[in-house]
Amino acid sequence: MSPLPTVAKPKTWQQRICESRRGTLTVLAVTAALVIGLAYLVERPTATAAGLQAIALTGPTAGAPPKLGSPAQDFTAATVDGKKVSLSGYQGHPVWLTFGASWCAACVAEAPDIQAASEKFKARGVVVLSIFIREDATTVRDYATRVGLTYPKVADPDTRIASAYRVYGIPAHFFIDKSGILRSIKTGGLSPEQMDAALTEISR
């Protein structure tokens, strides 16, 4: 004689409420994760969209890290043309300190716009000083000649300057006013409009 089929007992109202709560909590958790993920992408648009190139620092991280509203850390170096420069030597001039490299695609892409901005804001006394990370002077000089960069360029083969400024990804940009105060820090490639806005701010 075959056993009678088992008939599932109807769920109690307590079980239905419990399962409904679990389902709701699961949906809320998934939704929260999506919102947090989207918020992160919104907060980090430059690094995501502009192809920020991560780098590992090898130089000593001397001094305090850069802080907005405080004096930018001074340094002395030689340009690829053999001229001695220092940040303090540009006192009285707004300075755009930009970190990049000829092997960085995003840096190469924005180089013509940096050149154009340097020419545009030259009359306001703005100085563009470009630091090329992990490259020697000959490599930087050849690259600059090839693409037509006329602003001062410094080779930083051992990341000494980049380490002092805690540059962990390039392109990286530090905008310093004529009093030597760091006004803004931007990472990733910049549009001409972003360059103009930052340079206008420090050259008022």
Disulfide bonds with the S-S distance in Angstrom:
Cys104-Cys107 2.45
